Amino acid sequence: MEPRNQAPAGLSQSQLYLRRLRQHRLALMGCFVLCILFLVTIGAPLLTPYDPEKVQLQQAKQDPSAQHYFGTDELGRDVFTRCLYGGRISLLVALLAVALSISLGAALGLVAGFYGGMTDNFLMRCVDVMLSYPRYFLLIVIQALFTPSVANVILVIGATSWMQTARIVRGETLSLKGREYFVAAQAVGARQARLLLRHILPNTLAPIIVASTLGFADAILIEASLSFLGLGVPPYVSSWGNMLMTSRTGILEKIWWTSVFPGGFIALTMLSFNFVGDGLRDVFDPRQVLLARKG
């Protein structure tokens, strides 16, 4: 298999990518913030003694303080605790939804680009049909037909987010089919499975990684939007979107912290994923790699 970009002498391909990533400060900052977010959400039981769903009306609407860092909501629930536990759900939904969409899009893109002809035409017309519908309208209609659950949100987001990945992978596959090493592998009688899995798929990983990173931010926003409309994660499950939905009454009662903090977590997570995605796109860009070699 021919490598996508040959690294300079004495420097492996992975070392070249790591060196370029270290030079991208925004990407490093995004990675740092995401690592902190994942650690605090996973370690939520160690960071807060409160139950995210326990109602304590005698402590309702308390301002942020040393006892309740982000204050309490109208039911007396600790907002800091709910943000940490809600992050678990929001990040889990994003992770599984992106895994589903990337897997589906990459598989269809590989098949379309590799086989071409009628197969390619059919799959690309399916992509066009999916893209022709307003995405949020389609999501709302599908979610309205089913009982809200975490699994349904994951499936709906994943099943409506694969089209761009399929187009990207198809284009990469068509490009790779014209390379000398691929033609040589065909000439010696390599099987189709080997051609796909050994010579094409590894060389499409760079755009797939970039697409998946940017897809995380999109999935988090979609989950929050659906939950805000009451069509996403069930109301009894803490998520950042559900917290925004329940904070609508809090805004009228001037308890601003019930919406600012979960909204801030959403914005910070999306911004961090976008920074990382932009950095990876620059790292894997062949033109940028060529400039790095000359430098």
C-alpha positions as CSV (number, residue, x, y, z in Angstrom):
1,M,0.0,0.0,0.0
2,E,1.4,3.4,-0.9
3,P,1.3,5.9,1.9
4,R,-0.8,9.0,1.5
5,N,2.1,11.4,2.1
6,Q,5.7,10.3,2.4
7,A,7.4,11.6,5.6
8,P,10.8,13.3,5.5
9,A,13.9,11.1,6.1
10,G,14.3,10.1,9.8
11,L,10.6,11.1,10.5
12,S,7.8,8.6,10.4
13,Q,4.4,9.4,9.1
14,S,2.8,9.5,12.5
15,Q,5.6,11.7,13.9
16,L,5.1,14.2,11.0
17,Y,1.4,14.4,11.8
18,L,2.1,14.8,15.6
19,R,4.6,17.5,14.9
20,R,2.1,19.5,12.8
21,L,-0.6,18.9,15.4
22,R,1.6,20.4,18.1
23,Q,2.0,23.5,16.0
24,H,-1.7,24.0,15.8
25,R,-2.5,25.8,19.1
26,L,-6.2,26.0,18.8
27,A,-6.4,22.2,18.1
28,L,-4.3,21.5,21.2
29,M,-6.5,23.8,23.3
30,G,-9.5,22.0,22.0
31,C,-8.0,18.6,22.9
32,F,-7.2,19.8,26.3
33,V,-10.7,21.2,27.0
34,L,-12.3,18.0,25.6
35,C,-10.1,15.8,27.8
36,I,-11.1,17.8,30.9
37,L,-14.8,17.6,29.9
38,F,-14.6,13.8,29.5
39,L,-12.8,13.4,32.8
40,V,-15.2,15.5,34.8
41,T,-18.2,13.9,33.3
42,I,-16.9,10.4,33.9
43,G,-15.7,11.3,37.4
44,A,-18.9,13.1,38.3
45,P,-19.7,10.9,41.4
46,L,-16.3,11.9,42.8
47,L,-16.7,15.6,42.2
48,T,-20.2,16.2,43.6
49,P,-22.1,14.6,46.4
50,Y,-25.6,15.5,45.1
51,D,-28.1,13.4,43.2
52,P,-28.8,15.1,39.8
53,E,-32.5,14.2,40.0
54,K,-33.3,14.6,43.7
55,V,-35.9,17.2,44.3
56,Q,-35.3,19.5,47.3
57,L,-37.8,22.3,47.2
58,Q,-36.4,23.9,50.4
59,Q,-33.2,24.6,48.4
60,A,-34.8,25.8,45.2
61,K,-33.6,28.8,43.3
62,Q,-30.4,29.3,45.2
63,D,-27.7,31.6,43.7
64,P,-24.3,30.1,42.8
65,S,-22.3,29.7,46.0
66,A,-19.6,27.6,47.6
67,Q,-22.2,25.0,48.5
68,H,-23.8,24.9,45.0
69,Y,-21.2,26.1,42.5
70,F,-23.8,26.7,39.7
71,G,-26.8,27.3,42.0
72,T,-30.0,25.3,42.1
73,D,-33.0,25.1,39.8
74,E,-36.6,25.7,40.6
75,L,-36.9,22.1,42.0
76,G,-33.8,22.5,44.2
77,R,-31.6,20.3,42.1
78,D,-27.9,21.1,42.0
79,V,-27.1,22.6,38.5
80,F,-23.4,21.8,38.7
81,T,-24.3,18.1,39.3
82,R,-26.8,18.0,36.5
83,C,-24.3,19.6,34.1
84,L,-21.8,16.8,34.8
85,Y,-24.2,14.0,34.6
86,G,-26.0,15.6,31.6
87,G,-22.6,15.7,29.9
88,R,-22.4,12.0,30.1
89,I,-25.6,11.6,28.1
90,S,-24.9,14.3,25.6
91,L,-21.4,13.1,24.9
92,L,-22.5,9.4,24.8
93,V,-25.3,10.3,22.3
94,A,-22.8,12.2,20.1
95,L,-20.2,9.4,20.3
96,L,-22.5,6.6,19.3
97,A,-24.4,8.7,16.7
98,V,-21.2,9.7,15.0
99,A,-19.9,6.2,15.1
100,L,-23.1,5.0,13.3
101,S,-23.1,7.8,10.7
102,I,-19.4,7.5,9.9
103,S,-19.6,3.7,9.6
104,L,-22.6,3.9,7.3
105,G,-21.3,6.8,5.2
106,A,-17.8,5.2,4.9
107,A,-19.2,1.8,3.9
108,L,-21.6,3.3,1.2
109,G,-18.9,5.7,0.0
110,L,-16.4,2.9,-0.5
111,V,-18.9,0.7,-2.3
112,A,-20.1,3.5,-4.6
113,G,-16.6,4.7,-5.5
114,F,-15.1,1.2,-5.9
115,Y,-17.8,-0.4,-8.0
116,G,-19.0,2.7,-9.9
117,G,-21.6,2.3,-12.6
118,M,-25.2,1.6,-11.6
119,T,-24.2,1.0,-8.0
120,D,-22.6,4.4,-7.7
121,N,-25.5,6.1,-9.5
122,F,-28.1,4.5,-7.2
123,L,-26.2,5.2,-3.9
124,M,-25.5,8.8,-4.9
125,R,-29.1,9.4,-5.9
126,C,-30.0,8.1,-2.4
127,V,-27.6,10.7,-1.0
128,D,-29.3,13.4,-3.1
129,V,-32.7,12.4,-1.9
130,M,-31.6,12.5,1.8
131,L,-30.0,15.9,1.3
132,S,-33.1,17.3,-0.4
133,Y,-35.1,17.1,2.8
134,P,-34.7,19.8,5.5
135,R,-32.7,18.0,8.1
136,Y,-34.4,19.3,11.2
137,F,-37.8,18.8,9.7
138,L,-36.9,15.2,9.0
139,L,-35.6,14.7,12.5
140,I,-38.6,16.2,14.1
141,V,-41.0,14.1,12.0
142,I,-39.1,10.9,12.8
143,Q,-38.8,11.6,16.5
144,A,-42.5,12.5,16.7
145,L,-43.4,9.1,15.5
146,F,-41.5,7.2,18.2
147,T,-41.4,7.3,22.0
148,P,-38.5,9.5,23.1
149,S,-35.5,7.5,24.2
150,V,-31.7,7.8,24.2
151,A,-31.4,4.9,21.7
152,N,-33.9,6.5,19.3
153,V,-32.0,9.8,19.4
154,I,-28.8,8.0,18.6
155,L,-30.3,6.1,15.7
156,V,-32.1,9.1,14.3
157,I,-29.0,11.4,14.4
158,G,-26.8,8.7,13.0
159,A,-29.2,7.7,10.2
160,T,-29.5,11.3,9.0
161,S,-25.9,12.3,9.2
162,W,-24.0,9.9,6.9
163,M,-24.4,11.6,3.5
164,Q,-21.5,14.0,3.6
165,T,-19.2,11.3,4.8
166,A,-20.4,9.0,1.9
167,R,-19.6,11.8,-0.6
168,I,-16.1,12.4,0.8
169,V,-15.2,8.8,0.9
170,R,-16.5,8.2,-2.6
171,G,-14.4,11.0,-3.9
172,E,-11.3,9.7,-2.2
173,T,-12.0,6.2,-3.5
174,L,-12.3,7.4,-7.0
175,S,-9.0,9.2,-6.7
176,L,-7.2,6.3,-5.2
177,K,-8.4,3.9,-7.9
178,G,-6.2,5.8,-10.4
179,R,-3.0,5.5,-8.3
180,E,-0.2,3.3,-9.6
181,Y,-0.1,1.0,-6.6
182,F,-3.8,0.2,-6.9
183,V,-3.5,-0.6,-10.6
184,A,-0.5,-2.8,-9.9
185,A,-2.5,-4.6,-7.2
186,Q,-5.3,-5.2,-9.6
187,A,-2.8,-6.5,-12.2
188,V,-1.4,-9.2,-9.9
189,G,-4.9,-10.4,-9.2
190,A,-5.6,-9.0,-5.7
191,R,-9.1,-9.8,-4.5
192,Q,-11.7,-7.1,-4.2
193,A,-11.8,-7.4,-0.4
194,R,-8.1,-6.9,-0.2
195,L,-8.2,-3.9,-2.6
196,L,-10.9,-2.3,-0.4
197,L,-9.6,-3.1,3.0
198,R,-5.8,-2.9,2.4
199,H,-5.3,-0.4,-0.4
200,I,-8.3,2.0,-0.2
201,L,-9.8,2.1,3.3
202,P,-6.5,3.0,5.1
203,N,-5.9,5.9,2.7
204,T,-9.4,7.3,3.4
205,L,-9.0,7.4,7.2
206,A,-7.7,11.0,7.2
207,P,-10.9,12.6,5.8
208,I,-13.0,10.2,7.9
209,I,-11.3,11.2,11.1
210,V,-11.8,14.9,10.2
211,A,-15.4,14.3,9.3
212,S,-16.1,12.4,12.6
213,T,-14.5,15.1,14.7
214,L,-16.6,17.8,13.1
215,G,-19.6,15.5,13.3
216,F,-19.4,15.4,17.1
217,A,-20.2,19.1,17.4
218,D,-23.1,18.7,15.0
219,A,-24.5,15.7,17.0
220,I,-24.3,17.5,20.3
221,L,-26.2,20.5,18.8
222,I,-28.8,18.3,17.3
223,E,-29.4,16.4,20.5
224,A,-29.7,19.6,22.5
225,S,-32.1,21.0,19.9
226,L,-34.3,17.9,19.9
227,S,-34.3,17.7,23.7
228,F,-35.1,21.4,23.9
229,L,-38.2,20.8,21.8
230,G,-39.2,17.8,23.9
231,L,-38.4,15.3,21.1
232,G,-35.0,14.1,22.2
233,V,-33.8,12.4,25.4
234,P,-36.7,11.6,27.8
235,P,-37.3,14.5,30.3
236,Y,-36.4,12.3,33.3
237,V,-32.8,11.8,31.9
238,S,-30.4,14.6,32.5
239,S,-28.8,16.0,29.4
240,W,-27.6,19.5,28.4
241,G,-30.5,19.8,26.0
242,N,-33.1,18.8,28.6
243,M,-31.6,21.3,31.1
244,L,-32.1,24.0,28.6
245,M,-35.7,22.9,28.0
246,T,-36.5,23.0,31.8
247,S,-34.7,26.3,32.2
248,R,-37.3,28.2,30.1
249,T,-39.4,28.7,33.2
250,G,-36.3,29.7,35.1
251,I,-35.6,32.5,32.8
252,L,-38.9,34.1,33.6
253,E,-38.2,33.7,37.3
254,K,-34.8,35.3,36.8
255,I,-32.7,32.3,37.7
256,W,-30.3,32.8,34.8
257,W,-27.8,30.1,35.9
258,T,-30.1,27.3,35.0
259,S,-29.7,28.1,31.3
260,V,-26.3,29.8,31.1
261,F,-24.2,27.0,32.5
262,P,-25.6,24.1,30.4
263,G,-25.7,26.4,27.4
264,G,-22.0,27.2,28.1
265,F,-21.1,23.5,28.3
266,I,-22.7,23.0,24.9
267,A,-21.0,26.0,23.3
268,L,-17.6,25.1,24.8
269,T,-17.8,21.4,23.7
270,M,-18.9,22.4,20.1
271,L,-16.1,25.0,19.9
272,S,-13.5,22.5,21.1
273,F,-14.5,19.9,18.6
274,N,-14.5,22.4,15.8
275,F,-11.0,23.5,16.8
276,V,-9.8,19.9,16.8
277,G,-11.5,19.2,13.5
278,D,-9.9,22.3,11.9
279,G,-6.5,21.3,13.2
280,L,-6.8,17.7,12.0
281,R,-7.9,18.9,8.6
282,D,-4.7,21.1,8.4
283,V,-2.6,18.2,9.6
284,F,-3.8,15.7,7.0
285,D,-4.0,18.2,4.2
286,P,-1.3,17.1,1.6
287,R,-0.6,20.7,0.7
288,Q,0.2,21.6,4.3
289,V,2.4,18.5,4.6
290,L,4.4,19.6,1.6
291,L,4.9,23.0,3.1
292,A,6.1,21.4,6.3
293,R,8.6,19.3,4.4
294,K,10.0,22.4,2.7
295,G,10.1,24.2,6.0
